[in-house]
Amino acid sequence: MGKLYKLMLKQSIGAAALPLVKKNAIVKKGTLLAQPDSKSLGVPLHASVSGKVQEITDSYILIEADAAQSDAFEPIPQSDSIADMVKAAGLCGMGGAGFPTYVKLGADLKGGTVIINGAECEPLLRHNIEQIIREPEKIYRGLLLAMQATHAGQGIIGIKAKNAEAVAAMRKVIKSSDHVTIHELADLYPMGEERALIREALGKLLGVDQLPSAADAVIINAETAARIAEAVDQRRPVISKNLTVVGKLKSGRDSKVFMDVPLGTPVEEVINLAGGIDGAYGEIIMGGPFTGKSCQLDDVLVKTSGGLIVTMEFLTEKRPLGLLVCACGASGLRMRELADKFHATVVGVQKCKQAQEVKGTLKCENPGNCPGQAEKILELKKAGAQAILCGNCSDCTNTVMCAAPKLKLAVHHTTDHVMRTVGHALVRRLPIEA
């Protein structure tokens, strides 16, 4: 039997796509497999490999791949509409929650701004920066197409100043006549969050319930911009994903970037490409250290997969533990999962001072700028906590470290097991740039 690729029917915000093919169908790379209902938000799904449909369920289509795979693909239909071609390609945000990109490109910004998010917000992840360095022209082309589709008057590319090679690569392709600039960002988490980008690039702080459109802006991830260019210029559907693999690997602890890995590839196969797991491990995270989720070896890549992290085994925390939930980091559910893996007893839970609930999701009032957490830490101390687990942003963690040690509370961060695995500095008290 050939390699199996499991294509998940739901890969974006919105409804799952509905299968258009039957079991035993022979498909080519790029064949349209499934389409959301015409009245539903969602994106189409295409075959990432050529082969035979082995199984169709309510959640996935399984393809047995041909032994030989061509670089050729079935093109999407040609259209005069950029948004329509992006929709036909099945493109959603490839660096976040997976919002369908055609919806963003359907906005009329009336001279506003398209911002390319090249911040590579999460530590250890490198694939966006690598693509900026390798393919600045493609990302720039995607930006210009997005500006054209949305009637934007300017474009801004946000890149952390520390990524000097990426900044230089983009500067070489920018034309002054296109009204595009680069905004260099500080090396802080969560600098890639949408409202943080708008605050830094446009000087506007949006409310927790406001979308970028409130600032006459659309934000598009760097890889997503490149996929826009591929959809329009090559008529290429979204059938692959760029990602970073890092952690407890036989090949070492440095981040390894893989470009255009077929969607539906099992996690285990990708990790083996990176050298394989080095002995016993704690967990595998899909995503980044701050907001990633635990996954299994038989899980598969989807359009929003950004990283795979293999961590060291978990340390044990026997002291009563308090949780400080931050809108910019791990969810309360994820923090409880980690506490269980520590074998810790949770005695109290507090939300970050700036965390506000919006439609069931926590949003930070001012991402990356924290007014202090002393009151929350004191409440956890009163609840009996002798140690704190936080998942806070850089600035917020600084304020935790100002208060917790004075109350003789040990501090853990949700990223600790990741950072220890690769010898990276732990998220604690960090210098804040002026």
C-alpha positions as a Markdown table, in Angstrom:
| # | Residue | x | y | z |
|---|---|---|---|---|
| 1 | Met | 0.0 | 0.0 | 0.0 |
| 2 | Gly | 1.2 | 3.5 | -0.8 |
| 3 | Lys | 1.5 | 6.4 | 1.6 |
| 4 | Leu | -1.8 | 7.6 | 3.1 |
| 5 | Tyr | -2.8 | 11.3 | 3.3 |
| 6 | Lys | -5.8 | 12.3 | 5.4 |
| 7 | Leu | -7.3 | 15.5 | 4.2 |
| 8 | Met | -9.5 | 17.1 | 6.9 |
| 9 | Leu | -12.7 | 18.5 | 5.6 |
| 10 | Lys | -12.6 | 21.4 | 8.1 |
| 11 | Gln | -9.4 | 23.4 | 7.8 |
| 12 | Ser | -10.6 | 27.0 | 8.4 |
| 13 | Ile | -13.0 | 29.1 | 10.4 |
| 14 | Gly | -16.5 | 28.3 | 9.2 |
| 15 | Ala | -18.2 | 25.1 | 8.0 |
| 16 | Ala | -16.5 | 21.9 | 6.9 |
| 17 | Ala | -16.3 | 21.3 | 3.2 |
| 18 | Leu | -18.7 | 18.7 | 1.7 |
| 19 | Pro | -17.2 | 15.9 | -0.3 |
| 20 | Leu | -17.5 | 16.0 | -4.1 |
| 21 | Val | -15.7 | 12.8 | -4.9 |
| 22 | Lys | -16.6 | 9.1 | -4.2 |
| 23 | Lys | -14.6 | 6.3 | -2.7 |
| 24 | Asn | -12.2 | 4.7 | -5.2 |
| 25 | Ala | -12.1 | 7.8 | -7.3 |
| 26 | Ile | -8.7 | 8.5 | -9.0 |
| 27 | Val | -7.6 | 12.0 | -8.3 |
| 28 | Lys | -4.7 | 14.2 | -9.4 |
| 29 | Lys | -2.8 | 16.7 | -7.3 |
| 30 | Gly | -5.0 | 19.8 | -7.1 |
| 31 | Thr | -8.3 | 17.9 | -7.9 |
| 32 | Leu | -11.2 | 19.6 | -6.1 |
| 33 | Leu | -12.3 | 17.2 | -3.4 |
| 34 | Ala | -14.8 | 19.1 | -1.3 |
| 35 | Gln | -16.6 | 22.4 | -1.2 |
| 36 | Pro | -18.5 | 24.2 | 1.6 |
| 37 | Asp | -22.2 | 24.9 | 1.2 |
| 38 | Ser | -22.7 | 28.0 | -0.9 |
| 39 | Lys | -24.3 | 29.8 | 2.0 |
| 40 | Ser | -21.6 | 28.8 | 4.5 |
| 41 | Leu | -18.3 | 30.4 | 5.4 |
| 42 | Gly | -15.4 | 28.0 | 4.6 |
| 43 | Val | -12.9 | 27.1 | 2.0 |
| 44 | Pro | -12.7 | 24.3 | -0.7 |
| 45 | Leu | -10.4 | 21.4 | -0.3 |
| 46 | His | -8.1 | 20.0 | -3.0 |
| 47 | Ala | -6.0 | 16.8 | -3.3 |
| 48 | Ser | -2.5 | 17.4 | -2.1 |
| 49 | Val | -1.2 | 14.3 | -3.9 |
| 50 | Ser | -2.3 | 12.2 | -6.8 |
| 51 | Gly | -3.7 | 8.8 | -6.0 |
| 52 | Lys | -6.9 | 6.9 | -5.1 |
| 53 | Val | -9.6 | 7.9 | -2.6 |
| 54 | Gln | -9.6 | 5.1 | 0.0 |
| 55 | Glu | -12.1 | 6.4 | 2.5 |
| 56 | Ile | -14.5 | 9.3 | 3.1 |
| 57 | Thr | -16.0 | 10.1 | 6.5 |
| 58 | Asp | -17.7 | 13.1 | 8.0 |
| 59 | Ser | -14.3 | 14.6 | 9.0 |
| 60 | Tyr | -11.8 | 13.6 | 6.3 |
| 61 | Ile | -11.0 | 12.2 | 2.9 |
| 62 | Leu | -8.2 | 9.6 | 2.8 |
| 63 | Ile | -6.0 | 9.3 | -0.3 |
| 64 | Glu | -3.6 | 6.5 | -1.1 |
| 65 | Ala | -0.8 | 8.3 | -2.9 |
| 66 | Asp | 0.7 | 7.1 | -6.2 |
| 67 | Ala | 4.3 | 6.0 | -5.8 |
| 68 | Ala | 5.5 | 8.7 | -8.3 |
| 69 | Gln | 4.3 | 12.2 | -7.7 |
| 70 | Ser | 4.5 | 14.9 | -10.3 |
| 71 | Asp | 5.0 | 18.6 | -9.6 |
| 72 | Ala | 2.1 | 19.3 | -11.9 |
| 73 | Phe | -1.3 | 20.1 | -10.5 |
| 74 | Glu | -4.9 | 20.7 | -11.7 |
| 75 | Pro | -5.3 | 24.5 | -11.9 |
| 76 | Ile | -8.1 | 26.4 | -10.4 |
| 77 | Pro | -10.5 | 28.3 | -12.8 |
| 78 | Gln | -9.3 | 31.6 | -14.2 |
| 79 | Ser | -11.2 | 34.7 | -13.1 |
| 80 | Asp | -10.9 | 38.5 | -13.3 |
| 81 | Ser | -11.6 | 38.7 | -9.6 |
| 82 | Ile | -8.6 | 38.2 | -7.3 |
| 83 | Ala | -10.9 | 37.3 | -4.4 |
| 84 | Asp | -12.7 | 34.7 | -6.5 |
| 85 | Met | -9.4 | 33.0 | -7.5 |
| 86 | Val | -8.3 | 33.0 | -3.8 |
| 87 | Lys | -11.6 | 31.5 | -2.8 |
| 88 | Ala | -11.3 | 28.8 | -5.5 |
| 89 | Ala | -7.8 | 28.0 | -4.3 |
| 90 | Gly | -9.1 | 27.2 | -0.8 |
| 91 | Leu | -6.9 | 29.8 | 0.9 |
| 92 | Cys | -7.4 | 30.7 | 4.5 |
| 93 | Gly | -5.0 | 32.4 | 6.9 |
| 94 | Met | -2.0 | 30.1 | 7.2 |
| 95 | Gly | -0.5 | 31.7 | 10.4 |
| 96 | Gly | -3.5 | 31.9 | 12.8 |
| 97 | Ala | -7.1 | 30.8 | 13.2 |
| 98 | Gly | -7.6 | 30.2 | 9.5 |
| 99 | Phe | -10.0 | 32.9 | 8.5 |
| 100 | Pro | -11.0 | 32.5 | 4.8 |
| 101 | Thr | -8.8 | 34.9 | 2.9 |
| 102 | Tyr | -11.4 | 35.7 | 0.2 |
| 103 | Val | -13.5 | 37.4 | 2.8 |
| 104 | Lys | -10.7 | 39.7 | 3.7 |
| 105 | Leu | -10.0 | 40.5 | 0.1 |
| 106 | Gly | -13.6 | 41.3 | -0.5 |
| 107 | Ala | -13.3 | 44.3 | 1.8 |
| 108 | Asp | -13.2 | 47.9 | 0.3 |
| 109 | Leu | -10.6 | 49.7 | 2.3 |
| 110 | Lys | -11.2 | 53.0 | 0.4 |
| 111 | Gly | -7.5 | 53.8 | 0.5 |
| 112 | Gly | -6.7 | 52.0 | 3.7 |
| 113 | Thr | -3.9 | 49.6 | 4.5 |
| 114 | Val | -2.9 | 46.0 | 3.9 |
| 115 | Ile | -0.4 | 44.8 | 6.5 |
| 116 | Ile | 1.7 | 41.8 | 5.9 |
| 117 | Asn | 2.4 | 40.0 | 9.2 |
| 118 | Gly | 6.0 | 38.8 | 9.0 |
| 119 | Ala | 6.5 | 39.1 | 12.7 |
| 120 | Glu | 6.9 | 35.3 | 13.3 |
| 121 | Cys | 5.2 | 36.0 | 16.6 |
| 122 | Glu | 6.0 | 32.7 | 18.3 |
| 123 | Pro | 9.6 | 31.9 | 19.4 |
| 124 | Leu | 11.4 | 29.1 | 17.7 |
| 125 | Leu | 9.3 | 29.2 | 14.6 |
| 126 | Arg | 11.3 | 30.2 | 11.4 |
| 127 | His | 9.3 | 29.3 | 8.3 |
| 128 | Asn | 7.8 | 32.7 | 7.7 |
| 129 | Ile | 11.2 | 34.4 | 8.0 |
| 130 | Glu | 12.8 | 31.8 | 5.8 |
| 131 | Gln | 10.2 | 32.4 | 3.1 |
| 132 | Ile | 10.7 | 36.1 | 3.3 |
| 133 | Ile | 14.4 | 35.6 | 2.8 |
| 134 | Arg | 14.0 | 33.1 | 0.0 |
| 135 | Glu | 10.9 | 34.4 | -1.8 |
| 136 | Pro | 10.5 | 38.2 | -1.1 |
| 137 | Glu | 9.2 | 38.8 | -4.6 |
| 138 | Lys | 6.3 | 36.3 | -4.2 |
| 139 | Ile | 5.3 | 37.8 | -0.8 |
| 140 | Tyr | 5.5 | 41.3 | -2.3 |
| 141 | Arg | 3.4 | 40.2 | -5.3 |
| 142 | Gly | 0.8 | 38.8 | -2.9 |
| 143 | Leu | 0.7 | 42.1 | -1.0 |
| 144 | Leu | 0.2 | 44.1 | -4.2 |
| 145 | Leu | -2.6 | 41.8 | -5.3 |
| 146 | Ala | -4.3 | 42.2 | -1.8 |
| 147 | Met | -3.9 | 45.9 | -2.1 |
| 148 | Gln | -5.5 | 45.9 | -5.5 |
| 149 | Ala | -8.4 | 43.7 | -4.4 |
| 150 | Thr | -9.2 | 45.8 | -1.3 |
| 151 | His | -8.6 | 49.2 | -2.9 |
| 152 | Ala | -5.8 | 49.9 | -0.4 |
| 153 | Gly | -3.7 | 53.0 | -0.6 |
| 154 | Gln | -0.7 | 51.7 | 1.2 |
| 155 | Gly | 1.0 | 48.5 | 2.3 |
| 156 | Ile | 3.0 | 47.8 | 5.4 |
| 157 | Ile | 5.2 | 44.8 | 6.0 |
| 158 | Gly | 5.8 | 44.1 | 9.7 |
| 159 | Ile | 9.1 | 42.3 | 10.5 |
| 160 | Lys | 10.9 | 42.1 | 13.8 |
| 161 | Ala | 14.1 | 44.3 | 13.6 |
| 162 | Lys | 16.2 | 41.3 | 14.8 |
| 163 | Asn | 15.5 | 39.5 | 11.5 |
| 164 | Ala | 17.8 | 41.8 | 9.6 |
| 165 | Glu | 18.3 | 39.5 | 6.6 |
| 166 | Ala | 14.5 | 39.3 | 6.1 |
| 167 | Val | 14.2 | 43.1 | 6.3 |
| 168 | Ala | 17.0 | 43.5 | 3.8 |
| 169 | Ala | 15.5 | 41.0 | 1.4 |
| 170 | Met | 12.1 | 42.8 | 1.4 |
| 171 | Arg | 13.7 | 46.2 | 1.0 |
| 172 | Lys | 15.4 | 45.0 | -2.3 |
| 173 | Val | 12.0 | 44.3 | -3.9 |
| 174 | Ile | 9.9 | 47.3 | -2.7 |
| 175 | Lys | 9.3 | 50.0 | -5.3 |
| 176 | Ser | 8.5 | 53.5 | -3.9 |
| 177 | Ser | 5.8 | 54.0 | -6.5 |
| 178 | Asp | 3.8 | 51.1 | -4.8 |
| 179 | His | 3.4 | 53.0 | -1.5 |
| 180 | Val | 4.8 | 50.1 | 0.5 |
| 181 | Thr | 6.9 | 50.4 | 3.6 |
| 182 | Ile | 8.5 | 48.1 | 6.2 |
| 183 | His | 7.7 | 48.6 | 9.9 |
| 184 | Glu | 10.4 | 47.1 | 12.1 |
| 185 | Leu | 9.0 | 45.5 | 15.3 |
| 186 | Ala | 10.4 | 44.9 | 18.7 |
| 187 | Asp | 11.3 | 41.4 | 19.7 |
| 188 | Leu | 8.5 | 40.9 | 22.1 |
| 189 | Tyr | 5.6 | 38.4 | 22.3 |
| 190 | Pro | 2.8 | 38.9 | 21.1 |
| 191 | Met | 4.0 | 41.4 | 18.5 |
| 192 | Gly | 2.3 | 39.4 | 15.7 |
| 193 | Glu | -1.2 | 39.7 | 17.2 |
| 194 | Glu | -3.5 | 41.7 | 14.9 |
| 195 | Arg | -4.3 | 44.6 | 17.2 |
| 196 | Ala | -0.7 | 44.8 | 18.3 |
| 197 | Leu | 0.4 | 45.1 | 14.7 |
| 198 | Ile | -2.1 | 47.8 | 14.0 |
| 199 | Arg | -1.1 | 49.7 | 17.2 |
| 200 | Glu | 2.6 | 49.5 | 16.2 |
| 201 | Ala | 2.2 | 50.1 | 12.4 |
| 202 | Leu | -0.7 | 52.6 | 12.4 |
| 203 | Gly | -0.7 | 54.0 | 15.9 |
| 204 | Lys | -4.3 | 52.9 | 16.6 |
| 205 | Leu | -5.3 | 50.8 | 19.5 |
| 206 | Leu | -8.5 | 49.0 | 18.7 |
| 207 | Gly | -11.0 | 47.8 | 21.3 |
| 208 | Val | -11.2 | 44.1 | 22.2 |
| 209 | Asp | -14.4 | 43.7 | 20.1 |
| 210 | Gln | -13.1 | 45.5 | 17.0 |
| 211 | Leu | -11.7 | 44.0 | 13.9 |
| 212 | Pro | -8.8 | 45.4 | 11.8 |
| 213 | Ser | -11.5 | 46.9 | 9.4 |
| 214 | Ala | -12.2 | 49.4 | 12.2 |
| 215 | Ala | -8.7 | 50.8 | 11.4 |
| 216 | Asp | -9.4 | 50.6 | 7.6 |
| 217 | Ala | -6.9 | 47.7 | 7.5 |
| 218 | Val | -6.6 | 44.1 | 6.5 |
| 219 | Ile | -3.8 | 41.8 | 7.9 |
| 220 | Ile | -2.4 | 38.9 | 6.0 |
| 221 | Asn | 0.2 | 36.5 | 7.1 |
| 222 | Ala | 3.4 | 36.3 | 5.1 |
| 223 | Glu | 2.8 | 32.7 | 3.8 |
| 224 | Thr | -0.8 | 33.6 | 3.0 |
| 225 | Ala | 0.5 | 36.5 | 0.9 |
| 226 | Ala | 2.7 | 34.1 | -1.1 |
| 227 | Arg | -0.3 | 31.8 | -1.6 |
| 228 | Ile | -2.3 | 34.7 | -3.0 |
| 229 | Ala | 0.3 | 35.2 | -5.6 |
| 230 | Glu | 0.4 | 31.4 | -6.4 |
| 231 | Ala | -3.4 | 31.3 | -6.7 |
| 232 | Val | -3.6 | 34.3 | -9.1 |
| 233 | Asp | -0.4 | 33.9 | -11.1 |
| 234 | Gln | -0.1 | 30.1 | -11.2 |
| 235 | Arg | -3.7 | 29.1 | -10.6 |
| 236 | Arg | -2.4 | 26.9 | -7.8 |
| 237 | Pro | -4.7 | 25.6 | -5.2 |
| 238 | Val | -3.6 | 25.4 | -1.5 |
| 239 | Ile | -2.3 | 21.9 | -1.3 |
| 240 | Ser | 0.8 | 22.3 | 0.9 |
| 241 | Lys | 2.1 | 24.0 | 4.0 |
| 242 | Asn | 5.4 | 25.5 | 5.2 |
| 243 | Leu | 6.3 | 24.7 | 8.8 |
| 244 | Thr | 9.0 | 24.6 | 11.4 |
| 245 | Val | 10.0 | 21.4 | 13.3 |
| 246 | Val | 12.1 | 21.8 | 16.4 |
| 247 | Gly | 12.7 | 20.2 | 19.8 |
| 248 | Lys | 14.0 | 16.8 | 21.1 |
| 249 | Leu | 15.2 | 15.5 | 17.7 |
| 250 | Lys | 18.1 | 13.2 | 16.8 |
| 251 | Ser | 19.3 | 15.9 | 14.3 |
| 252 | Gly | 19.8 | 18.5 | 17.1 |
| 253 | Arg | 17.8 | 21.2 | 18.8 |
| 254 | Asp | 17.9 | 23.9 | 16.0 |
| 255 | Ser | 14.7 | 24.8 | 14.2 |
| 256 | Lys | 14.3 | 23.1 | 10.9 |
| 257 | Val | 12.2 | 24.6 | 8.1 |
| 258 | Phe | 10.2 | 22.5 | 5.6 |
| 259 | Met | 8.5 | 24.1 | 2.6 |
| 260 | Asp | 5.5 | 22.9 | 0.7 |
| 261 | Val | 4.8 | 19.7 | 2.7 |
| 262 | Pro | 1.6 | 18.1 | 1.3 |
| 263 | Leu | -1.5 | 18.7 | 3.4 |
| 264 | Gly | -2.6 | 15.5 | 5.2 |
| 265 | Thr | 0.9 | 14.4 | 5.9 |
| 266 | Pro | 1.1 | 12.6 | 9.3 |
| 267 | Val | 2.9 | 14.4 | 12.1 |
| 268 | Glu | 5.2 | 11.4 | 12.6 |
| 269 | Glu | 6.4 | 11.5 | 8.9 |
| 270 | Val | 7.3 | 15.2 | 9.2 |
| 271 | Ile | 9.2 | 14.7 | 12.4 |
| 272 | Asn | 11.1 | 11.8 | 10.8 |
| 273 | Leu | 12.0 | 14.2 | 8.0 |
| 274 | Ala | 13.6 | 16.4 | 10.6 |
| 275 | Gly | 15.6 | 13.5 | 12.1 |
| 276 | Gly | 13.2 | 11.7 | 14.3 |
| 277 | Ile | 12.5 | 11.9 | 18.0 |
| 278 | Asp | 15.5 | 11.6 | 20.3 |
| 279 | Gly | 14.4 | 9.1 | 23.0 |
| 280 | Ala | 11.6 | 9.6 | 25.5 |
| 281 | Tyr | 9.6 | 12.9 | 25.2 |
| 282 | Gly | 6.9 | 14.8 | 27.0 |
| 283 | Glu | 4.5 | 15.9 | 24.3 |
| 284 | Ile | 4.3 | 17.0 | 20.7 |
| 285 | Ile | 2.9 | 20.5 | 20.1 |
| 286 | Met | 1.3 | 21.6 | 16.9 |
| 287 | Gly | 1.8 | 25.3 | 16.6 |
| 288 | Gly | 4.1 | 27.6 | 18.7 |
| 289 | Pro | 5.3 | 27.4 | 22.3 |
| 290 | Phe | 2.7 | 30.0 | 23.5 |
| 291 | Thr | -0.5 | 29.0 | 21.7 |
| 292 | Gly | 0.2 | 25.6 | 20.3 |
| 293 | Lys | -1.8 | 22.5 | 21.2 |
| 294 | Ser | -0.8 | 19.0 | 22.1 |
| 295 | Cys | -1.1 | 16.5 | 19.2 |
| 296 | Gln | -0.4 | 12.9 | 18.4 |
| 297 | Leu | 1.9 | 11.2 | 15.9 |
| 298 | Asp | -1.0 | 10.1 | 13.7 |
| 299 | Asp | -2.5 | 13.6 | 13.5 |
| 300 | Val | -2.0 | 15.3 | 10.1 |
| 301 | Leu | -1.0 | 18.7 | 8.7 |
| 302 | Val | -3.8 | 21.2 | 7.9 |
| 303 | Lys | -3.7 | 24.7 | 6.4 |
| 304 | Thr | -3.2 | 26.3 | 9.7 |
| 305 | Ser | -0.3 | 24.1 | 11.0 |
| 306 | Gly | 2.7 | 26.2 | 11.7 |
| 307 | Gly | 5.1 | 24.2 | 13.8 |
| 308 | Leu | 5.8 | 20.8 | 15.3 |
| 309 | Ile | 7.6 | 20.9 | 18.6 |
| 310 | Val | 8.9 | 17.7 | 20.4 |
| 311 | Thr | 9.4 | 18.5 | 24.1 |
| 312 | Met | 11.4 | 17.0 | 26.9 |
| 313 | Glu | 9.6 | 15.0 | 29.5 |
| 314 | Phe | 7.6 | 17.0 | 32.0 |
| 315 | Leu | 8.9 | 18.0 | 35.4 |
| 316 | Thr | 6.7 | 17.2 | 38.4 |
| 317 | Glu | 5.3 | 20.0 | 40.6 |
| 318 | Lys | 4.0 | 18.8 | 43.9 |
| 319 | Arg | 3.2 | 22.2 | 45.4 |
| 320 | Pro | -0.4 | 23.6 | 45.1 |
| 321 | Leu | -0.6 | 25.4 | 41.8 |
| 322 | Gly | -2.4 | 28.6 | 40.8 |
| 323 | Leu | -3.2 | 29.4 | 37.2 |
| 324 | Leu | -2.9 | 32.9 | 35.7 |
| 325 | Val | -4.7 | 32.8 | 32.3 |
| 326 | Cys | -3.6 | 35.3 | 29.7 |
| 327 | Ala | -5.5 | 36.3 | 26.6 |
| 328 | Cys | -2.3 | 36.3 | 24.6 |
| 329 | Gly | -1.1 | 32.8 | 25.5 |
| 330 | Ala | -2.4 | 29.3 | 26.4 |
| 331 | Ser | -6.1 | 28.9 | 27.1 |
| 332 | Gly | -7.4 | 27.9 | 30.5 |
| 333 | Leu | -8.1 | 24.5 | 29.2 |
| 334 | Arg | -4.5 | 24.1 | 27.9 |
| 335 | Met | -3.1 | 25.3 | 31.2 |
| 336 | Arg | -5.1 | 22.6 | 33.1 |
| 337 | Glu | -3.8 | 20.0 | 30.6 |
| 338 | Leu | -0.3 | 21.1 | 31.4 |
| 339 | Ala | -1.0 | 21.1 | 35.2 |
| 340 | Asp | -2.2 | 17.5 | 34.9 |
| 341 | Lys | 1.0 | 16.6 | 33.0 |
| 342 | Phe | 3.0 | 18.2 | 35.9 |
| 343 | His | 0.9 | 16.0 | 38.3 |
| 344 | Ala | 0.0 | 19.3 | 40.0 |
| 345 | Thr | -3.1 | 20.1 | 42.0 |
| 346 | Val | -4.8 | 23.4 | 40.9 |
| 347 | Val | -6.0 | 25.4 | 43.8 |
| 348 | Gly | -7.0 | 28.7 | 42.1 |
| 349 | Val | -7.5 | 30.3 | 38.7 |
| 350 | Gln | -7.2 | 34.0 | 37.8 |
| 351 | Lys | -7.5 | 35.9 | 34.5 |
| 352 | Cys | -4.9 | 38.4 | 33.5 |
| 353 | Lys | -5.9 | 41.9 | 34.5 |
| 354 | Gln | -6.4 | 43.0 | 30.8 |
| 355 | Ala | -8.2 | 39.8 | 29.6 |
| 356 | Gln | -11.7 | 40.5 | 28.4 |
| 357 | Glu | -14.1 | 37.8 | 27.2 |
| 358 | Val | -15.5 | 38.4 | 23.6 |
| 359 | Lys | -17.8 | 35.8 | 22.1 |
| 360 | Gly | -16.3 | 33.1 | 24.3 |
| 361 | Thr | -12.7 | 34.0 | 23.6 |
| 362 | Leu | -10.3 | 36.0 | 25.8 |
| 363 | Lys | -9.0 | 39.2 | 24.2 |
| 364 | Cys | -6.3 | 41.5 | 25.7 |
| 365 | Glu | -7.1 | 45.2 | 26.1 |
| 366 | Asn | -3.6 | 46.2 | 24.9 |
| 367 | Pro | -1.5 | 43.2 | 23.7 |
| 368 | Gly | 2.0 | 43.2 | 25.0 |
| 369 | Asn | 1.5 | 46.3 | 27.3 |
| 370 | Cys | 0.6 | 45.1 | 30.8 |
| 371 | Pro | -0.3 | 47.3 | 33.7 |
| 372 | Gly | 0.6 | 44.8 | 36.4 |
| 373 | Gln | -0.6 | 41.5 | 37.9 |
| 374 | Ala | 0.2 | 41.9 | 41.7 |
| 375 | Glu | -3.5 | 41.7 | 42.7 |
| 376 | Lys | -4.0 | 38.5 | 40.7 |
| 377 | Ile | -0.9 | 36.9 | 42.2 |
| 378 | Leu | -2.0 | 37.9 | 45.7 |
| 379 | Glu | -5.4 | 36.2 | 45.1 |
| 380 | Leu | -3.7 | 33.0 | 44.0 |
| 381 | Lys | -1.6 | 33.1 | 47.1 |
| 382 | Lys | -4.7 | 33.5 | 49.3 |
| 383 | Ala | -6.2 | 30.5 | 47.5 |
| 384 | Gly | -3.3 | 28.4 | 48.8 |
| 385 | Ala | -1.0 | 28.4 | 45.8 |
| 386 | Gln | 2.7 | 27.9 | 46.4 |
| 387 | Ala | 3.6 | 28.0 | 42.7 |
| 388 | Ile | 2.2 | 29.9 | 39.7 |
| 389 | Leu | 1.7 | 28.7 | 36.2 |
| 390 | Cys | 1.3 | 31.6 | 33.7 |
| 391 | Gly | 1.2 | 31.8 | 30.0 |
| 392 | Asn | 1.6 | 35.5 | 29.7 |
| 393 | Cys | 3.2 | 37.8 | 27.1 |
| 394 | Ser | 6.7 | 39.2 | 27.6 |
| 395 | Asp | 5.6 | 42.4 | 29.4 |
| 396 | Cys | 2.9 | 40.6 | 31.5 |
| 397 | Thr | 5.4 | 38.0 | 32.7 |
| 398 | Asn | 7.7 | 40.8 | 33.8 |
| 399 | Thr | 4.9 | 42.0 | 36.1 |
| 400 | Val | 4.4 | 38.5 | 37.4 |
| 401 | Met | 8.1 | 38.2 | 38.2 |
| 402 | Cys | 7.9 | 41.5 | 40.1 |
| 403 | Ala | 5.2 | 40.1 | 42.4 |
| 404 | Ala | 5.4 | 36.4 | 42.7 |
| 405 | Pro | 8.9 | 36.0 | 44.1 |
| 406 | Lys | 8.2 | 38.6 | 46.8 |
| 407 | Leu | 5.3 | 36.4 | 47.9 |
| 408 | Lys | 7.6 | 33.3 | 47.9 |
| 409 | Leu | 5.7 | 31.8 | 45.0 |
| 410 | Ala | 7.6 | 29.7 | 42.4 |
| 411 | Val | 6.8 | 30.6 | 38.8 |
| 412 | His | 6.4 | 28.3 | 35.8 |
| 413 | His | 5.5 | 29.4 | 32.3 |
| 414 | Thr | 3.5 | 27.3 | 29.9 |
| 415 | Thr | 6.5 | 27.4 | 27.5 |
| 416 | Asp | 9.1 | 26.2 | 30.0 |
| 417 | His | 9.2 | 22.6 | 28.8 |
| 418 | Val | 9.7 | 23.8 | 25.3 |
| 419 | Met | 12.4 | 26.3 | 26.1 |
| 420 | Arg | 14.3 | 23.9 | 28.3 |
| 421 | Thr | 14.2 | 21.3 | 25.5 |
| 422 | Val | 16.2 | 23.5 | 23.1 |
| 423 | Gly | 18.3 | 25.4 | 25.7 |
| 424 | His | 16.4 | 28.7 | 25.1 |
| 425 | Ala | 16.1 | 31.3 | 27.8 |
| 426 | Leu | 12.9 | 30.8 | 29.8 |
| 427 | Val | 10.2 | 33.4 | 29.6 |
| 428 | Arg | 10.7 | 35.3 | 32.8 |
| 429 | Arg | 11.8 | 38.9 | 33.5 |
| 430 | Leu | 12.9 | 40.3 | 30.2 |
| 431 | Pro | 14.4 | 43.6 | 29.2 |
| 432 | Ile | 11.8 | 45.8 | 27.5 |
| 433 | Glu | 12.9 | 48.0 | 24.7 |
| 434 | Ala | 12.2 | 51.7 | 25.0 |
